[in-house]
Amino acid sequence: MAKLVKVAETKNLTPGKATAVEVEGNRIAVFNVDGTFYAIDDTCPHAGGPLSEGQVKDCKVTCPWHEADFDLKTGDVLAPPAFEGVKSYRVVIEGNDVKVELKSE
């Protein structure tokens, strides 16, 4: 079963900004790209770099530690040194609230 969890407010996550949040044991990076919000796991699978601190261009984030690239829509890895992607989360905007969908496994 899935549930929506508030992680930010739109006024605090303006276009071009990102933040990392801790939600039920998951460290999630939330990005605002030109008014569209994306959420992926914050930890790069290559060496643990914080993706929320990476450089964003279009719908791609580059890990600040070793420059692996990830698709913000899917979490897929786009360029090494990482060889696996990260989990992506559905984002829902309700009023001023930014929420991510967590699925129980």
Rosetta constraint file for C-alpha pairs under 8 A:
AtomPair CA 1 CA 103 HARMONIC 5.73 0.50
AtomPair CA 1 CA 104 HARMONIC 5.52 0.50
AtomPair CA 1 CA 105 HARMONIC 7.91 0.50
AtomPair CA 2 CA 101 HARMONIC 6.31 0.50
AtomPair CA 2 CA 102 HARMONIC 5.44 0.50
AtomPair CA 2 CA 103 HARMONIC 4.17 0.50
AtomPair CA 2 CA 104 HARMONIC 6.12 0.50
AtomPair CA 3 CA 101 HARMONIC 5.49 0.50
AtomPair CA 3 CA 102 HARMONIC 5.41 0.50
AtomPair CA 3 CA 103 HARMONIC 6.51 0.50
AtomPair CA 4 CA 92 HARMONIC 7.87 0.50
AtomPair CA 4 CA 99 HARMONIC 5.74 0.50
AtomPair CA 4 CA 100 HARMONIC 5.44 0.50
AtomPair CA 4 CA 101 HARMONIC 4.48 0.50
AtomPair CA 4 CA 102 HARMONIC 6.28 0.50
AtomPair CA 5 CA 23 HARMONIC 7.92 0.50
AtomPair CA 5 CA 99 HARMONIC 5.06 0.50
AtomPair CA 5 CA 100 HARMONIC 5.43 0.50
AtomPair CA 5 CA 101 HARMONIC 6.41 0.50
AtomPair CA 5 CA 102 HARMONIC 7.25 0.50
AtomPair CA 6 CA 97 HARMONIC 6.29 0.50
AtomPair CA 6 CA 98 HARMONIC 5.70 0.50
AtomPair CA 6 CA 99 HARMONIC 4.15 0.50
AtomPair CA 6 CA 100 HARMONIC 6.58 0.50
AtomPair CA 7 CA 21 HARMONIC 6.62 0.50
AtomPair CA 7 CA 23 HARMONIC 7.83 0.50
AtomPair CA 7 CA 97 HARMONIC 7.65 0.50
AtomPair CA 7 CA 98 HARMONIC 5.84 0.50
AtomPair CA 7 CA 99 HARMONIC 5.52 0.50
AtomPair CA 7 CA 100 HARMONIC 6.90 0.50
AtomPair CA 8 CA 12 HARMONIC 6.96 0.50
AtomPair CA 8 CA 13 HARMONIC 7.17 0.50
AtomPair CA 8 CA 97 HARMONIC 6.13 0.50
AtomPair CA 8 CA 98 HARMONIC 5.08 0.50
AtomPair CA 8 CA 99 HARMONIC 7.13 0.50
AtomPair CA 9 CA 13 HARMONIC 6.58 0.50
AtomPair CA 9 CA 96 HARMONIC 5.39 0.50
AtomPair CA 9 CA 97 HARMONIC 4.61 0.50
AtomPair CA 9 CA 98 HARMONIC 5.42 0.50
AtomPair CA 10 CA 14 HARMONIC 6.53 0.50
AtomPair CA 10 CA 96 HARMONIC 5.31 0.50
AtomPair CA 10 CA 97 HARMONIC 6.20 0.50
AtomPair CA 10 CA 98 HARMONIC 6.24 0.50
AtomPair CA 11 CA 96 HARMONIC 7.19 0.50
AtomPair CA 13 CA 17 HARMONIC 5.69 0.50
AtomPair CA 13 CA 18 HARMONIC 6.64 0.50
AtomPair CA 13 CA 19 HARMONIC 7.54 0.50
AtomPair CA 13 CA 31 HARMONIC 7.66 0.50
AtomPair CA 13 CA 32 HARMONIC 6.44 0.50
AtomPair CA 14 CA 32 HARMONIC 6.36 0.50
AtomPair CA 14 CA 35 HARMONIC 7.49 0.50
AtomPair CA 15 CA 32 HARMONIC 4.90 0.50
AtomPair CA 15 CA 33 HARMONIC 5.45 0.50
AtomPair CA 15 CA 34 HARMONIC 5.01 0.50
AtomPair CA 15 CA 35 HARMONIC 5.53 0.50
AtomPair CA 16 CA 31 HARMONIC 7.44 0.50
AtomPair CA 16 CA 32 HARMONIC 5.69 0.50
AtomPair CA 16 CA 33 HARMONIC 5.57 0.50
AtomPair CA 16 CA 34 HARMONIC 6.72 0.50
AtomPair CA 16 CA 56 HARMONIC 7.70 0.50
AtomPair CA 17 CA 31 HARMONIC 6.11 0.50
AtomPair CA 17 CA 32 HARMONIC 5.70 0.50
AtomPair CA 17 CA 33 HARMONIC 7.64 0.50
AtomPair CA 18 CA 29 HARMONIC 6.86 0.50
AtomPair CA 18 CA 30 HARMONIC 5.48 0.50
AtomPair CA 18 CA 31 HARMONIC 4.32 0.50
AtomPair CA 18 CA 32 HARMONIC 6.31 0.50
AtomPair CA 18 CA 52 HARMONIC 5.67 0.50
AtomPair CA 18 CA 53 HARMONIC 7.37 0.50
AtomPair CA 19 CA 29 HARMONIC 5.70 0.50
AtomPair CA 19 CA 30 HARMONIC 5.38 0.50
AtomPair CA 19 CA 31 HARMONIC 6.70 0.50
AtomPair CA 19 CA 52 HARMONIC 5.70 0.50
AtomPair CA 19 CA 53 HARMONIC 7.89 0.50
AtomPair CA 20 CA 27 HARMONIC 6.66 0.50
AtomPair CA 20 CA 28 HARMONIC 5.52 0.50
AtomPair CA 20 CA 29 HARMONIC 4.41 0.50
AtomPair CA 20 CA 30 HARMONIC 6.21 0.50
AtomPair CA 20 CA 42 HARMONIC 6.67 0.50
AtomPair CA 20 CA 52 HARMONIC 5.80 0.50
AtomPair CA 21 CA 27 HARMONIC 5.69 0.50
AtomPair CA 21 CA 28 HARMONIC 5.33 0.50
AtomPair CA 21 CA 29 HARMONIC 6.50 0.50
AtomPair CA 21 CA 30 HARMONIC 7.72 0.50
AtomPair CA 22 CA 26 HARMONIC 5.60 0.50
AtomPair CA 22 CA 27 HARMONIC 4.59 0.50
AtomPair CA 22 CA 28 HARMONIC 6.32 0.50
AtomPair CA 23 CA 27 HARMONIC 6.39 0.50
AtomPair CA 23 CA 28 HARMONIC 7.22 0.50
AtomPair CA 26 CA 41 HARMONIC 7.46 0.50
AtomPair CA 27 CA 41 HARMONIC 6.10 0.50
AtomPair CA 27 CA 42 HARMONIC 5.60 0.50
AtomPair CA 27 CA 43 HARMONIC 7.29 0.50
AtomPair CA 28 CA 39 HARMONIC 6.54 0.50
AtomPair CA 28 CA 40 HARMONIC 5.75 0.50
AtomPair CA 28 CA 41 HARMONIC 4.55 0.50
AtomPair CA 28 CA 42 HARMONIC 4.81 0.50
AtomPair CA 29 CA 39 HARMONIC 5.53 0.50
AtomPair CA 29 CA 40 HARMONIC 5.44 0.50
AtomPair CA 29 CA 41 HARMONIC 5.79 0.50
AtomPair CA 29 CA 42 HARMONIC 4.58 0.50
AtomPair CA 29 CA 51 HARMONIC 6.69 0.50
AtomPair CA 29 CA 52 HARMONIC 5.00 0.50
AtomPair CA 30 CA 37 HARMONIC 6.96 0.50
AtomPair CA 30 CA 38 HARMONIC 5.70 0.50
AtomPair CA 30 CA 39 HARMONIC 4.42 0.50
AtomPair CA 30 CA 40 HARMONIC 6.77 0.50
AtomPair CA 30 CA 52 HARMONIC 7.06 0.50
AtomPair CA 31 CA 37 HARMONIC 5.51 0.50
AtomPair CA 31 CA 38 HARMONIC 5.17 0.50
AtomPair CA 31 CA 39 HARMONIC 6.29 0.50
AtomPair CA 31 CA 52 HARMONIC 7.53 0.50
AtomPair CA 32 CA 36 HARMONIC 5.51 0.50
AtomPair CA 32 CA 37 HARMONIC 4.55 0.50
AtomPair CA 32 CA 38 HARMONIC 6.59 0.50
AtomPair CA 33 CA 37 HARMONIC 6.27 0.50
AtomPair CA 33 CA 38 HARMONIC 7.74 0.50
AtomPair CA 33 CA 58 HARMONIC 7.14 0.50
AtomPair CA 33 CA 59 HARMONIC 7.19 0.50
AtomPair CA 37 CA 91 HARMONIC 6.49 0.50
AtomPair CA 38 CA 72 HARMONIC 6.05 0.50
AtomPair CA 38 CA 73 HARMONIC 6.43 0.50
AtomPair CA 38 CA 88 HARMONIC 7.99 0.50
AtomPair CA 38 CA 89 HARMONIC 7.40 0.50
AtomPair CA 38 CA 90 HARMONIC 7.38 0.50
AtomPair CA 38 CA 91 HARMONIC 6.20 0.50
AtomPair CA 39 CA 72 HARMONIC 7.03 0.50
AtomPair CA 39 CA 73 HARMONIC 7.92 0.50
AtomPair CA 39 CA 88 HARMONIC 5.83 0.50
AtomPair CA 39 CA 89 HARMONIC 5.22 0.50
AtomPair CA 39 CA 90 HARMONIC 6.94 0.50
AtomPair CA 39 CA 91 HARMONIC 6.61 0.50
AtomPair CA 39 CA 100 HARMONIC 7.24 0.50
AtomPair CA 40 CA 72 HARMONIC 6.75 0.50
AtomPair CA 40 CA 75 HARMONIC 6.07 0.50
AtomPair CA 40 CA 86 HARMONIC 6.54 0.50
AtomPair CA 40 CA 87 HARMONIC 5.56 0.50
AtomPair CA 40 CA 88 HARMONIC 4.15 0.50
AtomPair CA 40 CA 89 HARMONIC 5.80 0.50
AtomPair CA 41 CA 51 HARMONIC 7.84 0.50
AtomPair CA 41 CA 75 HARMONIC 7.91 0.50
AtomPair CA 41 CA 86 HARMONIC 5.71 0.50
AtomPair CA 41 CA 87 HARMONIC 5.47 0.50
AtomPair CA 41 CA 88 HARMONIC 6.49 0.50
AtomPair CA 42 CA 49 HARMONIC 7.91 0.50
AtomPair CA 42 CA 50 HARMONIC 5.51 0.50
AtomPair CA 42 CA 51 HARMONIC 4.94 0.50
AtomPair CA 42 CA 52 HARMONIC 5.90 0.50
AtomPair CA 43 CA 48 HARMONIC 5.05 0.50
AtomPair CA 43 CA 49 HARMONIC 5.59 0.50
AtomPair CA 43 CA 50 HARMONIC 5.20 0.50
AtomPair CA 43 CA 51 HARMONIC 6.00 0.50
AtomPair CA 43 CA 86 HARMONIC 7.90 0.50
AtomPair CA 44 CA 48 HARMONIC 4.71 0.50
AtomPair CA 44 CA 49 HARMONIC 5.00 0.50
AtomPair CA 44 CA 50 HARMONIC 6.46 0.50
AtomPair CA 44 CA 51 HARMONIC 6.27 0.50
AtomPair CA 44 CA 63 HARMONIC 6.88 0.50
AtomPair CA 44 CA 82 HARMONIC 7.53 0.50
AtomPair CA 44 CA 86 HARMONIC 7.29 0.50
AtomPair CA 45 CA 49 HARMONIC 7.90 0.50
AtomPair CA 45 CA 82 HARMONIC 6.32 0.50
AtomPair CA 45 CA 83 HARMONIC 7.99 0.50
AtomPair CA 45 CA 84 HARMONIC 6.82 0.50
AtomPair CA 45 CA 85 HARMONIC 7.32 0.50
AtomPair CA 45 CA 86 HARMONIC 7.18 0.50
AtomPair CA 46 CA 68 HARMONIC 7.95 0.50
AtomPair CA 46 CA 81 HARMONIC 6.57 0.50
AtomPair CA 46 CA 82 HARMONIC 4.66 0.50
AtomPair CA 46 CA 83 HARMONIC 7.37 0.50
AtomPair CA 47 CA 65 HARMONIC 7.95 0.50
AtomPair CA 49 CA 63 HARMONIC 6.28 0.50
AtomPair CA 49 CA 64 HARMONIC 6.66 0.50
AtomPair CA 49 CA 65 HARMONIC 5.64 0.50
AtomPair CA 49 CA 66 HARMONIC 7.97 0.50
AtomPair CA 50 CA 54 HARMONIC 7.08 0.50
AtomPair CA 50 CA 63 HARMONIC 6.87 0.50
AtomPair CA 50 CA 64 HARMONIC 7.15 0.50
AtomPair CA 51 CA 61 HARMONIC 7.01 0.50
AtomPair CA 51 CA 62 HARMONIC 7.14 0.50
AtomPair CA 51 CA 63 HARMONIC 5.23 0.50
AtomPair CA 51 CA 64 HARMONIC 6.97 0.50
AtomPair CA 53 CA 63 HARMONIC 7.48 0.50
AtomPair CA 53 CA 64 HARMONIC 6.45 0.50
AtomPair CA 54 CA 61 HARMONIC 5.88 0.50
AtomPair CA 54 CA 62 HARMONIC 5.14 0.50
AtomPair CA 54 CA 63 HARMONIC 4.87 0.50
AtomPair CA 54 CA 64 HARMONIC 4.74 0.50
AtomPair CA 55 CA 61 HARMONIC 5.55 0.50
AtomPair CA 55 CA 62 HARMONIC 5.27 0.50
AtomPair CA 55 CA 63 HARMONIC 7.19 0.50
AtomPair CA 55 CA 64 HARMONIC 7.07 0.50
AtomPair CA 56 CA 60 HARMONIC 5.64 0.50
AtomPair CA 56 CA 61 HARMONIC 4.43 0.50
AtomPair CA 56 CA 62 HARMONIC 6.49 0.50
AtomPair CA 57 CA 61 HARMONIC 6.50 0.50
AtomPair CA 59 CA 71 HARMONIC 6.01 0.50
AtomPair CA 59 CA 72 HARMONIC 5.25 0.50
AtomPair CA 59 CA 73 HARMONIC 6.82 0.50
AtomPair CA 60 CA 69 HARMONIC 6.51 0.50
AtomPair CA 60 CA 70 HARMONIC 5.54 0.50
AtomPair CA 60 CA 71 HARMONIC 4.73 0.50
AtomPair CA 60 CA 72 HARMONIC 5.47 0.50
AtomPair CA 61 CA 69 HARMONIC 5.65 0.50
AtomPair CA 61 CA 70 HARMONIC 5.40 0.50
AtomPair CA 61 CA 71 HARMONIC 6.68 0.50
AtomPair CA 61 CA 72 HARMONIC 6.68 0.50
AtomPair CA 62 CA 67 HARMONIC 5.23 0.50
AtomPair CA 62 CA 68 HARMONIC 5.59 0.50
AtomPair CA 62 CA 69 HARMONIC 4.45 0.50
AtomPair CA 62 CA 70 HARMONIC 6.52 0.50
AtomPair CA 63 CA 67 HARMONIC 4.73 0.50
AtomPair CA 63 CA 68 HARMONIC 5.31 0.50
AtomPair CA 63 CA 69 HARMONIC 6.34 0.50
AtomPair CA 66 CA 81 HARMONIC 7.03 0.50
AtomPair CA 67 CA 80 HARMONIC 7.60 0.50
AtomPair CA 67 CA 81 HARMONIC 7.40 0.50
AtomPair CA 68 CA 77 HARMONIC 7.43 0.50
AtomPair CA 68 CA 78 HARMONIC 7.39 0.50
AtomPair CA 68 CA 79 HARMONIC 5.30 0.50
AtomPair CA 68 CA 80 HARMONIC 4.97 0.50
AtomPair CA 68 CA 81 HARMONIC 5.46 0.50
AtomPair CA 68 CA 82 HARMONIC 5.64 0.50
AtomPair CA 69 CA 77 HARMONIC 5.92 0.50
AtomPair CA 69 CA 78 HARMONIC 5.07 0.50
AtomPair CA 69 CA 79 HARMONIC 4.95 0.50
AtomPair CA 69 CA 80 HARMONIC 7.04 0.50
AtomPair CA 69 CA 82 HARMONIC 7.96 0.50
AtomPair CA 70 CA 75 HARMONIC 5.76 0.50
AtomPair CA 70 CA 76 HARMONIC 5.56 0.50
AtomPair CA 70 CA 77 HARMONIC 4.52 0.50
AtomPair CA 70 CA 78 HARMONIC 5.29 0.50
AtomPair CA 70 CA 79 HARMONIC 7.31 0.50
AtomPair CA 70 CA 85 HARMONIC 6.92 0.50
AtomPair CA 70 CA 86 HARMONIC 7.89 0.50
AtomPair CA 71 CA 75 HARMONIC 5.02 0.50
AtomPair CA 71 CA 76 HARMONIC 5.31 0.50
AtomPair CA 71 CA 77 HARMONIC 6.46 0.50
AtomPair CA 71 CA 78 HARMONIC 6.59 0.50
AtomPair CA 72 CA 76 HARMONIC 7.89 0.50
AtomPair CA 72 CA 88 HARMONIC 7.51 0.50
AtomPair CA 73 CA 88 HARMONIC 7.02 0.50
AtomPair CA 74 CA 87 HARMONIC 7.57 0.50
AtomPair CA 74 CA 88 HARMONIC 5.59 0.50
AtomPair CA 75 CA 85 HARMONIC 5.41 0.50
AtomPair CA 75 CA 86 HARMONIC 4.79 0.50
AtomPair CA 75 CA 87 HARMONIC 5.54 0.50
AtomPair CA 75 CA 88 HARMONIC 5.07 0.50
AtomPair CA 76 CA 84 HARMONIC 7.15 0.50
AtomPair CA 76 CA 85 HARMONIC 4.30 0.50
AtomPair CA 76 CA 86 HARMONIC 6.37 0.50
AtomPair CA 77 CA 82 HARMONIC 6.82 0.50
AtomPair CA 77 CA 83 HARMONIC 6.63 0.50
AtomPair CA 77 CA 84 HARMONIC 5.79 0.50
AtomPair CA 77 CA 85 HARMONIC 4.46 0.50
AtomPair CA 77 CA 86 HARMONIC 7.47 0.50
AtomPair CA 79 CA 83 HARMONIC 7.87 0.50
AtomPair CA 89 CA 100 HARMONIC 6.16 0.50
AtomPair CA 89 CA 101 HARMONIC 6.06 0.50
AtomPair CA 89 CA 102 HARMONIC 7.25 0.50
AtomPair CA 90 CA 100 HARMONIC 5.73 0.50
AtomPair CA 90 CA 101 HARMONIC 5.40 0.50
AtomPair CA 91 CA 98 HARMONIC 6.98 0.50
AtomPair CA 91 CA 99 HARMONIC 5.66 0.50
AtomPair CA 91 CA 100 HARMONIC 4.59 0.50
AtomPair CA 91 CA 101 HARMONIC 6.40 0.50
AtomPair CA 92 CA 98 HARMONIC 6.14 0.50
AtomPair CA 92 CA 99 HARMONIC 5.17 0.50
AtomPair CA 92 CA 100 HARMONIC 6.24 0.50
AtomPair CA 92 CA 101 HARMONIC 7.63 0.50
AtomPair CA 93 CA 97 HARMONIC 5.69 0.50
AtomPair CA 93 CA 98 HARMONIC 4.88 0.50
AtomPair CA 93 CA 99 HARMONIC 6.17 0.50
AtomPair CA 94 CA 98 HARMONIC 6.69 0.50
AtomPair CA 94 CA 99 HARMONIC 7.51 0.50
